[in-house]
Amino acid sequence: MSFLEALLLGLVQGLTEFLPVSSSGHLAIGKEILNIESENLAFEVAVHAATVLSTIVAFRKEIFSLIIGALKFRINDETSYLIKITISMIPVFIVGIFFKEFVESIFGSGLIIVGVSLLVTSSLLMLTHFIKPKERELKNRDAFIIGVAQALAVLPGLSRSGATISTGLMLGVKREEIARFSFLMVLVPILGEAFLEMISGDFSSASTGIEPFSLLVGFAAAFVSGLFACKVMIALVKRAKLTGFALYCLVLGALTILWTLI
């Protein structure tokens, strides 16, 4: 992977991670167009970690408040919120422990799964236009259901933010609250995966087939573009409908499937 390719893919990852259009799907499509092959998921893990870092920067005040509240060692708004985040991580933890090899095999199965998953993402986003329950506060049960949506979104092409935000909206969770929760709930799983990859040696140049400088460029590009996209998406969820993104995923999914069949 060259410097320019890493830069382009890093930008794509950062811009699409927070928008409900699937960053993993766009990375897979980008690799296909640029004819890039890598031996494992190290680049994907690195750029995902970069966007998580941009989330930490964007929500630094909220995260600091949660930490301070937790350090009081009593039940309060902060600890209750952290309990919900912990509950949301249970499904993705199960997938990561028992189905990691299966997920990695899916990432190498070609673009057909990406195209189909983009169509699923489109359907979920469109459903928020028709299913509009009365808004309420986030509950522990909601956190688990949203966590299941996040676990299913390990499929390339199925947008994590699209799945979690649309699920939250269809459950009736307030728009501002589900946007915040969707971005914060992913911090520990992705950072944990990046840490495991690092200690396993899977980030070495020999293992990844990617030069360290290219990996760093991709990380930096994903961080900067992710910080921008994070703020944009929060504003969009608060004020706008998601049908425009649903149409985009529908068109891209159909084109991706056609690409694989031609």
C-alpha positions, 0 to 999 in steps of 0.5 A: 500500500502506497502513501497516496493509497493509505491517505485516500483510504484513511480519508474515506474511513474518517469521512464515512465512519460517523456517517451512516454509510458504512466505513468498512464497506467503503474501505472494501470498495476502495481497495477493490478499485485501487487493487489493494491487497493486505494479508489481515485487518491491521489497516482497518483496525488502525484507521478505526482506532483513529476515528475512535480517537477523534470521537474521544476528542469530540466528546472529551468533556462528556468522557471526562464527566463520566470518569469523574462521576464513576470515581465517586463510587456511587450510583449517579447519572454518570455510573448509570450511563456507563452501565448502559455502555457496558450492557451495549458491549455484551453482544459485540464481546460475544461476537469478538470472542466466538466468531472472530475468524468467521468475521475475518473470513467475511471481510475476504469474501468479496464485494457481494456481501458489501453490496447486500449489506449496504442495501440492508443499511438503506432499509434500516435508515428508511424505516426511521422515516416510517417508525416514529414512536414517542421519544423517551430516555435511553433504558438498559433494555434499549442499550442491549438491543442497540448493542445487538445492532452494533454486533451485527454491523461487523459485516462489511457494508452494514453501517455501525452508526447507521444500525445503532442510530436507526435502531435507537430512533425506532426504539424511541430514544431521543435523537440527541441522546442516541447520537451521543450514545452511538459514538461513545459505545464503540470506544472500548470495543475498537480500542480493545481490538487495536490493543490486541492486534498490537500486542499480537504483533499483527501491526508489524510491516511483515505481517500487514504487508504495509509500510509503517509510514503508510499505516501512520498516514492512513491513521492521521487522515482518518483522525482528521477527517473523522473529527470533522465527520463526527461533528457533522453527523451529530448535527444531522441526527439532531435536525435532519432525516436519514432518508438521503443517506438511505438513498445513497446506500441503496444506489451504492449497494446496487452498483456494488452488486452489479460490479461483482456480476459484470 
